[in-house]
Amino acid sequence: MRNLQVTIKHTPTVTQAIKRYVSEDSYDRKGGCKKKACQMDSLPVDKEQAAENRLCSIANSRCTFKDIIHANFKHNFCMLTLTFRRTHEFDTKDFYACRDKFNLFWKSLKRCKKLVTTDLRYVGAIEFQTNGNVHFHILCHIPKVFKPLLAEKWKGEASL
């Protein structure tokens, strides 16, 4: 087992040391790479510094998100808000179940013959409503002509 030690400095006053233990058995028999079992230990950070780091991380994420949008969605984009209807099949407050439903929806769009010539890249954000239900905001290149098709594909879930 190899021990790797990496030191990351967020600010000149706080240094966080992260220890990562990587086992040599990180490949399966077929030659593919397994997920590495990592153990992370960090030095204690005061609450003010943690809050400042979190705000900085959120600001960086927003800037990255804006850069992706400006680079890829200059013209002819469509903004979708996908919400879930309460059913007995799954909990609409469960993030993972809703994400799986969205992935099935997007795969069904990719298989649709009417959208073969359409660029199906998207950028999305996942939010929780005030009642705790999950909903998605999606920015994509699907023309507005296909809105009835999108509504038909999403009809089992809720509103478009």
C-alpha positions in Angstrom: 0.0 0.0 0.0 1.3 3.4 -1.0 0.7 6.5 1.1 0.3 9.8 -0.7 0.2 13.1 1.1 -1.0 16.2 -0.5 -1.1 19.6 1.1 -3.6 22.1 -0.2 -3.6 25.8 0.7 -6.9 27.6 0.4 -5.7 30.8 2.1 -2.3 31.8 3.5 -3.6 31.3 7.1 -5.2 27.8 6.7 -3.5 24.7 5.4 -5.4 21.5 5.0 -3.5 18.2 4.9 -5.3 15.4 3.2 -4.0 11.8 3.5 -5.0 9.4 0.8 -4.4 5.7 1.0 -4.4 4.1 -2.4 -4.2 0.3 -2.5 -2.3 -1.4 -5.2 -5.3 -3.6 -5.9 -7.2 -0.9 -7.7 -7.7 -2.8 -10.9 -10.2 -5.6 -11.5 -9.5 -8.8 -13.5 -10.8 -7.4 -16.7 -8.3 -4.6 -16.7 -10.7 -1.8 -15.7 -10.0 0.6 -12.9 -12.1 0.2 -9.8 -13.1 3.0 -7.6 -10.3 3.8 -5.3 -11.0 3.3 -1.6 -9.9 6.6 -0.2 -9.8 7.7 3.4 -9.6 11.4 3.9 -8.5 13.0 7.2 -8.2 16.7 7.5 -7.0 19.1 10.1 -9.6 20.9 12.0 -10.8 24.2 10.4 -12.6 26.9 12.3 -16.2 27.6 11.4 -15.5 31.1 10.0 -12.9 29.7 7.6 -15.1 26.8 6.6 -18.0 29.3 5.9 -15.6 31.5 3.9 -14.4 28.5 1.9 -17.9 27.4 1.2 -18.9 30.8 -0.1 -15.8 30.9 -2.3 -16.6 27.4 -3.7 -20.2 28.5 -4.5 -19.0 31.6 -6.3 -16.5 29.5 -8.3 -19.3 27.1 -9.2 -21.5 29.9 -10.4 -18.7 31.4 -12.5 -18.0 28.0 -14.1 -21.7 27.4 -14.8 -21.9 30.9 -16.5 -18.8 30.2 -18.5 -20.3 26.9 -19.8 -23.5 28.6 -20.7 -21.9 31.5 -22.6 -19.5 29.1 -24.4 -22.2 26.6 -25.6 -25.6 28.3 -25.7 -25.4 31.6 -27.6 -28.4 31.1 -29.9 -31.5 29.0 -30.3 -31.7 27.5 -26.8 -34.6 26.2 -24.9 -35.1 26.5 -21.1 -37.0 23.7 -19.5 -38.2 23.3 -15.9 -39.1 19.7 -15.1 -41.1 19.0 -12.0 -42.4 15.7 -10.6 -46.0 14.7 -9.8 -46.5 12.8 -6.6 -47.0 9.1 -7.2 -46.9 5.9 -5.3 -44.0 4.7 -7.5 -41.2 6.8 -5.9 -40.7 9.6 -3.4 -40.5 13.0 -5.2 -38.3 14.3 -2.4 -35.7 11.6 -3.0 -32.9 13.1 -5.0 -31.5 9.9 -6.4 -34.9 8.5 -7.6 -35.7 11.8 -9.3 -32.2 11.9 -11.0 -32.7 8.4 -12.3 -36.1 9.4 -13.7 -34.6 12.4 -15.4 -31.8 10.2 -16.9 -34.4 7.8 -18.3 -36.3 10.8 -19.8 -33.1 12.1 -21.5 -32.2 8.7 -22.8 -35.6 8.4 -24.3 -35.1 11.7 -26.1 -31.8 10.5 -27.5 -33.5 7.4 -28.9 -36.3 9.5 -30.5 -36.0 9.4 -34.3 -37.4 12.9 -34.7 -34.5 14.4 -32.7 -31.7 12.6 -34.6 -30.4 15.7 -36.2 -30.7 17.8 -33.0 -27.8 18.5 -30.7 -28.9 17.1 -27.4 -26.3 18.6 -25.1 -27.7 20.3 -22.0 -26.7 22.1 -18.9 -28.8 21.6 -15.8 -29.3 22.6 -12.2 -31.2 20.6 -9.6 -33.2 22.5 -7.0 -35.6 21.6 -4.2 -39.0 23.4 -4.0 -40.2 24.8 -0.7 -42.1 21.6 0.0 -39.0 19.6 -0.5 -39.7 18.1 -4.0 -36.9 18.0 -6.5 -37.1 19.8 -9.8 -34.7 20.4 -12.7 -33.8 23.5 -14.7 -32.4 22.5 -18.1 -30.9 24.6 -20.8 -30.6 22.8 -24.1 -30.6 23.2 -27.9 -33.9 21.5 -28.7 -36.1 23.7 -31.0 -39.4 24.9 -29.7 -41.1 22.9 -32.5 -40.5 19.8 -30.4 -42.2 21.1 -27.2 -45.2 18.8 -27.7 -42.8 15.8 -28.1 -41.0 16.9 -24.9 -44.3 17.2 -23.0 -45.4 13.7 -24.3 -42.1 12.1 -23.1 -42.3 13.9 -19.7 -46.1 13.4 -19.3 -45.8 10.5 -16.9 -43.7 12.5 -14.5 -45.4 15.9 -14.2 -45.4 19.3 -16.0 -42.9 20.8 -18.4 
